[in-house]
């Protein structure tokens, strides 16, 4: 579904992302994880077209993404940011339907799609006419997910969507998001620094360090056969056993 070839990015003198290849299989969830500054969010923003790579190419469904078609490509992508990224002056309903209205959808069609999505993410209809400030963190994130799914995108991109939530709200939202991904069979790319969250969602974990991919695979594969000392340190820092040894 997504193919990145030799994609790199530098900000000033800092090489944030080394030339990187990444294949994202259709219908699966790929999780980008690693410490702060490792390049995972930059990689996600290159996919969504917010950041232009210095080198390399991005292909969506075998179609090369370029300056000429990036706006069209973005409509095939759903993007979920931390805390929902909602416009504060718009109601939840208007946030969700904003792009659809811009594209000329009829109001009845927009409302029907919003009600369908509200049922999917388990957001009561009473909250649709509230403003972001009137919603809890979990409710804002459910609205953000509805906005990302509004146009039925080919790929859903999530940038640490639950990083600001308390543990109980985060647990419930994790359960719901995984259920949604499986029900819709969406291709998804998620950024997180939380290894347990990555293992919960990810068919494939992609661990980055110092702007490059260090290792890919399942959590079990990273545990059993860490590629180098960095992988071992990262796993042990999150109290995950490596080669049968638990960090103390």
C-alpha positions in Angstrom: 0.0 0.0 0.0 2.8 2.4 1.0 6.4 2.3 -0.4 9.2 4.7 0.7 12.5 4.5 -1.2 15.6 6.2 0.1 13.7 8.9 1.8 15.8 11.3 3.9 15.4 14.7 5.6 17.8 17.3 7.1 16.8 20.3 9.1 19.7 22.8 9.0 22.8 20.9 10.0 20.9 18.0 11.6 20.3 14.9 9.6 16.9 13.9 11.1 16.2 11.0 8.8 18.9 8.9 7.0 18.0 7.5 3.6 15.3 5.1 4.5 13.3 2.3 2.7 9.9 1.2 4.2 7.2 -1.1 2.9 3.8 -0.9 4.5 1.6 -3.9 3.7 -2.0 -3.4 2.9 -4.6 -4.1 5.6 -2.0 -4.3 8.4 -0.8 -1.9 11.1 2.8 -0.8 11.1 4.1 0.9 14.2 7.0 3.4 14.1 8.7 3.6 17.5 11.8 4.8 19.2 13.2 7.5 21.5 12.6 11.2 21.0 14.4 12.6 18.0 14.8 9.3 16.3 13.0 10.4 13.1 9.7 8.5 13.5 7.4 11.6 13.4 9.4 13.1 10.5 8.9 9.9 8.6 5.1 10.0 9.3 4.9 13.7 8.2 6.7 12.8 5.0 4.1 10.1 4.3 1.2 12.5 4.8 2.9 15.3 2.8 3.4 17.8 5.6 7.2 17.5 5.2 8.9 17.2 1.8 11.8 14.8 1.8 15.3 15.9 0.6 15.8 12.7 -1.3 13.8 9.6 -2.2 10.2 8.9 -3.3 6.9 7.9 -1.7 4.4 5.7 -3.5 0.8 5.2 -2.4 -0.9 2.2 -4.0 2.0 2.2 -6.7 1.4 5.9 -7.5 4.3 8.2 -6.9 3.5 11.2 -4.6 4.7 14.5 -6.1 4.1 18.3 -5.7 1.5 18.1 -8.4 -0.7 15.4 -6.8 0.1 15.7 -3.1 -3.3 17.4 -2.3 -5.1 14.6 -4.1 -3.0 12.0 -2.2 -3.8 13.6 1.1 -7.5 12.8 0.5 -6.6 9.1 0.5 -5.0 9.5 3.9 -6.6 9.9 7.3 -4.4 11.7 9.8 -4.9 11.5 13.6 -2.9 13.8 15.8 -2.3 13.9 19.6 -5.3 15.3 21.4 -7.3 15.2 18.1 -5.9 18.4 16.6 -9.4 19.9 16.4 -10.3 23.5 15.4 -11.5 25.1 18.7 -14.0 27.4 17.0 -15.9 24.5 15.3 -18.2 22.0 16.9 -17.2 18.3 16.8 -19.7 17.8 13.9 -18.2 20.6 11.9 -14.7 19.4 12.6 -15.5 16.0 11.3 -17.3 17.1 8.2 -15.0 20.0 7.3 -13.2 18.5 4.4 -16.3 16.7 3.1 -18.1 20.1 3.0 -15.2 21.6 1.2 -15.4 18.9 -1.4 -19.1 19.6 -2.0 -20.8 16.8 -0.1 -24.5 17.4 0.5 -25.4 18.1 4.2 -27.6 15.0 4.5 -24.7 12.8 3.2 -22.3 14.4 5.7 -24.6 13.9 8.6 -25.3 10.3 7.6 -21.6 9.5 7.5 -21.0 11.3 10.8 -23.7 9.2 12.5 -22.2 6.1 11.1 -18.8 7.0 12.4 -20.1 8.0 15.8 -21.6 4.6 16.2 -18.3 3.0 15.1 -16.1 4.9 17.6 -18.8 4.8 20.3 -19.3 8.5 20.7 -22.8 9.5 21.8 -24.6 11.8 19.4 -25.1 14.4 22.2 -21.4 15.2 22.0 -21.4 16.0 18.2 -22.6 19.6 18.7 -20.2 20.4 21.5 -16.9 22.3 21.0 -13.5 20.8 21.7 -13.1 22.6 25.0 -16.3 20.9 26.2 -15.0 17.4 25.4 -12.7 15.2 27.4 -9.4 14.1 26.0 -10.7 10.7 25.1 -13.8 12.3 23.4 -11.6 14.7 21.4 -9.5 11.8 20.2 -12.6 9.9 19.1 -13.7 13.0 17.2 -10.2 13.1 15.6 -10.5 9.5 14.5 -13.9 10.2 13.0 -12.5 13.1 11.0 -9.7 10.9 9.8 -12.1 8.3 8.6 -14.7 10.7 7.1 -13.6 10.2 3.5 -13.0 6.5 3.9 -9.2 6.8 3.4 -7.0 4.0 2.1 -4.5 4.6 4.9 -4.8 5.9 8.4 -1.8 7.7 10.0 -1.7 8.2 13.7 0.9 10.4 15.5 1.0 9.4 19.2 -2.8 9.6 19.3 -3.0 8.5 23.0 0.1 10.1 24.4 -1.8 12.7 26.5 -4.5 10.5 27.9 -4.7 9.0 31.4 -4.2 5.2 31.7 -7.9 4.2 32.0 -9.1 6.4 29.1 -6.1 5.3 27.1 -6.9 1.6 27.7 -10.5 2.0 26.5 -9.5 3.9 23.4 -6.8 1.4 22.5 -9.4 -1.4 22.6 -11.7 0.6 20.4 -9.1 1.6 17.9 -7.8 -1.9 17.4 -11.4 -3.1 17.0 -12.0 -0.4 14.4 -8.8 -1.3 12.5 -9.7 -4.9 12.3 -13.4 -4.3 11.4 -12.5 -1.9 8.5 -9.3 -3.8 7.5 -7.5 -0.4 7.1 -3.9 0.0 6.4 -2.5 2.0 9.3 0.8 3.6 10.3 1.1 4.6 14.0 3.9 6.5 15.8 4.4 5.8 19.5 7.3 5.7 22.0 5.4 3.1 24.1 6.5 -0.4 23.4 3.4 -2.1 25.0 1.1 0.1 22.8 3.2 -0.8 19.7 3.0 -4.5 20.5 -0.8 -4.2 21.1 -1.5 -2.6 17.7 1.3 -3.6 15.4 1.6 -6.4 12.9 5.1 -5.0 12.3 7.2 -2.9 14.7 9.7 -0.6 13.1 12.3 0.6 15.6 14.2 3.7 14.7 17.3 5.2 16.2 19.4 8.2 15.2 17.4 8.7 12.0 17.5 5.2 10.6 15.6 1.9 10.9 17.5 -0.3 13.3 15.2 -3.4 13.3 11.8 -4.5 12.0 9.6 -7.4 13.1 7.3 -8.5 15.9 8.0 -7.8 19.5 8.9 -11.5 19.9 11.5 -11.2 17.1 13.0 -8.1 18.6 13.2 -9.8 22.0 14.7 -13.1 20.7 17.1 -11.6 18.2 17.9 -8.0 18.9 19.9 -6.5 16.0 22.3 -4.6 18.1 23.0 -3.2 21.6 20.6 -0.3 20.9 17.6 -2.6 20.5 18.5 -4.4 23.7 18.8 -1.1 25.6 15.5 0.2 24.2 13.6 -2.9 25.2 15.2 -3.1 28.6 14.4 0.6 29.3 10.8 -0.4 29.0 11.2 -3.4 31.3 10.8 -5.9 28.5 12.8 -9.1 28.8 15.5 -9.7 26.1 16.7 -13.2 25.3 14.9 -14.4 28.4 16.5 -11.8 30.7 14.3 -9.2 32.4 15.6 -5.7 33.0 15.8 -4.8 36.7 
